[in-house]
Amino acid sequence: MKAIALSGISPLGPSLRGVTRPLVIGHRGAPGYRPEHTRSSYLLALDAGADAVEPDIVFSRDGVAIVRHENEIGSTTDVAEHERFRERRTTKTIDGVAVTGWFAEDFTWDELAQLRCRERVPQLRPDSARHDGAEPMLRLRDVLDLVAHERERTGRAVGVVLEIKHATFLASVGFDVAALVAAELRDAGWDAGQHPLWIESFELDILDRLGASGVAGTRVFLLEATGAPFDRVAADGAQARTYDDWASPAGLAELHGRVDGISVDKRMILAPGRSRQGGSVVADAHARGLSAFTWTARPENAFLVRRHRRAGGPAAWGDYASEWAELAASGIDGVFVDHPDLGVAVFGREA
């Protein structure tokens, strides 16, 4: 399995320099086995040997950075079963889409701490769903402390890939996201560049603000296969620059110096659209001094590109190893995985 030496691409922290294989990143912990963003999910990822884990963050009403994939929490917690919270069900427009449910920013952290986590896709992951209701939500601080403890316990270089969700929406309802993130990292001792830390977002504006504020960490711009960043949509409407344009050689050249890397939907590598024919977004990024990650490597047929699906229905595992080998062959620098043990087995060998 061939991969480039990461030390020549971007600052990954002294303990990860010289790695010559894709980094294995536990995407929300190990959600293939436990409900996402729970303590047991992160512990499984660390025990499996993941190089880093990825917490997504939104905020409580009182400004606590909490670990959830979305600010709508009805699909991943038992909030609907709490009688006193039922009246808080509402509809909001999040990144241009009407969403009905319960939203983290309408609860204090003390209230959120009463909730218990649930599997997001129980029809695909019934084994994980058996653990519904067993664990509370986490704060970002909890995950940072968990990873720091793992580093102290094992001496292993473990990092955090921090994804900031819905920055433009949160700013519109009064949150200074950059200041809150900076304070959280400072209070946890993660602001001095001594720990491997990446900060990523689907929006460039928040990455710019974090860079201007001096927050340590490798800044990564997330790229969807379709659409446009919502910060630009909010500012420019239909004229907003698309993700596809940012993924072009010219767009990547503009990103150099503004961010340290990109992280792309795996379809942009495995099933590139017409605009990417004849070129590789990974190679194009590397040629312009950017690192390149991809998301999300999962074994279930429902998540594999068609040529790697096998019999057994959406929840059955297909030929994931062949798909992941294609990702590795692209020269990718890091891969987000839902099953970190499988990720370590496929990607976790030095070139």
Disulfide bonds with the S-S distance in Angstrom:
none
